[in-house]
Amino acid sequence: MNNELNSIGLNKKPSDTTVVVAMSGGVDSSTVAGMMKKEGYKVLGITLKLYDDGKDVAKSKQCCSGQDIMDAKRVAHKLDIEHKILYFQNKFKHGVIDNFVESYLKGETPIPCVQCNQTVKFKDLFEVSKDLKADALITGHYVKSITKNSITSMYRAIDENRDQSYFLFNTTRDQLNYLRFPLGGLLKNETRSIAKKLDLNVADKPDSQDICFVPNGDYASVIRKFNPDSFKKGNIKDLDGKVIGVHDGIINFTIGQRKGIKVSDKDALYVIKINSYKNEIIVGPKKHLGKKTIYLDRLNLLVDNNEFKKKILVKVRSTGKLLDAKINFKENNSAEINLDVEEEGISPGQACVFYDQDQLGYKVLGGGWITN
């Protein structure tokens, strides 16, 4: 038997290794499929049909649209690999869209990309790949996965501007041991360069920017479509509880928002709190946005509790920086995070992801959902 590991850490020749590549139709996943094919793996490309396209999709920079499915098919044909389309609209509606709408109605700021990875991509596609007897499920996400002694750890990508580890914190250990992320050690321009060498038609395709089912970033229109009764007028109050205005629905607001409040004051006003039970928006000066204590529930840990040091690094939004913090584990899979320095605009519904720096980079320890 061959004793050398192949490029994805398995003790098999590439020609004896079957991999499923999740192909969204973008340059990243298409390049990964091309890399695997070139290295001699048996590649099966799978594209997910997640939602029914509306007329706005063609104008927006969304992922997983009808155009993306056609692009994925063209890439698969170019690479001469088998390609399947899985129709997961119902799973996506129940697992992602319904959660998105419900979260906004609770005054939270949801992250549907995490829910999508957690449900249809890494749960349902994971099970499909296993059923197909594939040796690994490979994606174009920008995270590093390092496998030692059959245990895979997740690290932040080399390209910090593209790093997607924040969105993958809810991956289970079992899934992580089966997943592979070949782009974690590449810069984005290197990925495009490989795509051009492979002569892929998507080499210069722009990156998707909008959430796939939210055309042009218009969250309110999506919520209106799925829950027309969600636009209820309510009070805007200052920090002393005084009514200073009226809003047209709490779904139009997020913590830290300044524009669109439509209430004047001598100081600029920001959304400090959203009270969904009373249908109220609480506003105040920017200095009241800073918080040092965060409460989390539904933790997902990728390492054991005893691997946590006294001080860790956390990220409280996808575009945020790493913050020094202490973690205090509580009962019922919850935790309290104490930041060394105040951070502004922390919002319930977002994730708080845990990191630790070692000689290999920034290791993802897990994370949880911000409740307060």
Residue, then its C-alpha position, 0 to 999 in steps of 0.5 A: m500500500n502507498n504510504e505517502l499521503n496525497s495532496i488532500g491528506l489521504n493515504k491513496k493515489p489521486s487516481d484511486t480517490t473520488v472527490v465531490v467538489a461543490m461548484s457554485g459557478g464562481v471562479d473559486s470553486s471552478t478553479v478547485a475542480g480544475m486543480m483536482k482534475k489536473e492532479g488526477y483525482k476522480v472528480l464529481g462536481i455538484t451544483l446546488k439549486l437553492y432558490d427560484d430566480g426572480k427578475d432582479v437576479a440578472k442585475s445583481k451580483q449574487c451567488c447560486s443564481g441560474q447564470d451560475i448554474m450554467d457557468a458550473k455546467r460549462v466548467a464541468h464540460k471543459l474539465d471533462i468531469e461528471h456534473k450533477i445539479l441538486y434541487f435543494q430549494n425546499k431545504f434552503k427555504h426552511g433552513v436559511i430563508d425562514n431563519f433569516v426572516e424570523s431573526y430580523l423580526k426578533g430584532e437581530t442581524p442574521i448571517p444567512c451564509v453561516q446558516c447555509n453552510q451549516t444546513v444545505k452545504f455542509k449537512d445535506l451535501f455532506e450526506v450526499s457525498k458520503d452516499l456517493k462513497a466520495d473520499a472527501l468533499i472539497t469547496g472553494h472557501y478561503v480557509k486552511s485545513i490542516t490534517k494531523n493523525s486523521i484530525t483536521s483543524m481549521y485555520r484562517a486563510i493566508d489571504e486575510n481579505r478573503d478569509q471565510s473562517y468566520f462563516l464556517f465556525n459552525t462546521t462540526r468536527d465530523q464534517l471538518n475531517y471530511l472537508r478540504f479547502p485547497l484555496g486556503g494557502l492562495l491569494k485571490n489573484e493566484t486563484r484567478s491565475i490558475a483559472k486562466k491557465l486552465d482556460l476556464n470561462v469564469a477566470d475573470k468573473p466578478d465575485s458575488q457580493d449580495i446574499c443570494f436570495v436578497p437582490n441588490g441588498d434589499y433585505a426589506s423586500v425579501i421580508r415583505k415577500f415572506n412576511p407582509d405583516s412585519f412592517k408595523k409602526g412603533n416608537i423610537k425612544d431615546l436612552d431616557g425612554k422618551v418617545i422622539g419619533v416613529h419607525d415603519g418596522i424594526i426590520n429596517f434597523t440594525i445595531g449601530q445604524r446611523k442613516g435612516i433613523k429620521v430623527s434629528d438631535k444636536d448629536a448624531l443618533y445611532v441605533i443602540k438597541i432593538n426591542s422586538y417585544k415592544n416593537e421599539i428602537i432605542v437610539g442615542p449618541k455613538k459613545h453608548l455603542g461600545k460594549k465589553t461583555i457579550y453573551l453567547d448561546r448554541l456554542n460549536l467547539l472545534v477543540d476541547n474546552n481544556e485547549f482554551k487558554k486564559k486569553i483568546l482572540v474573537k471576531v464579532r462580525s465578518t469584516g471585524k478585526l480580531l479582539d483580545a478577550k477572555i471566555n467564561f463557559k456557562e451551562n447549557n452550551s453558553a458562554e460569556i465573553n469579556l473583551d479587553v477593549e470596548e467594541e462598537g455595534i455588536s449585534p444579537g444574531q451575529a456570530c462570535v468566533f474564537y481563534d488562537q494563534d500558534q505556529l501554523g497561523y490563526k486556528v479556529l476554536g469554534g464560536g457561538w451566537i450573540t444573544n445580548 
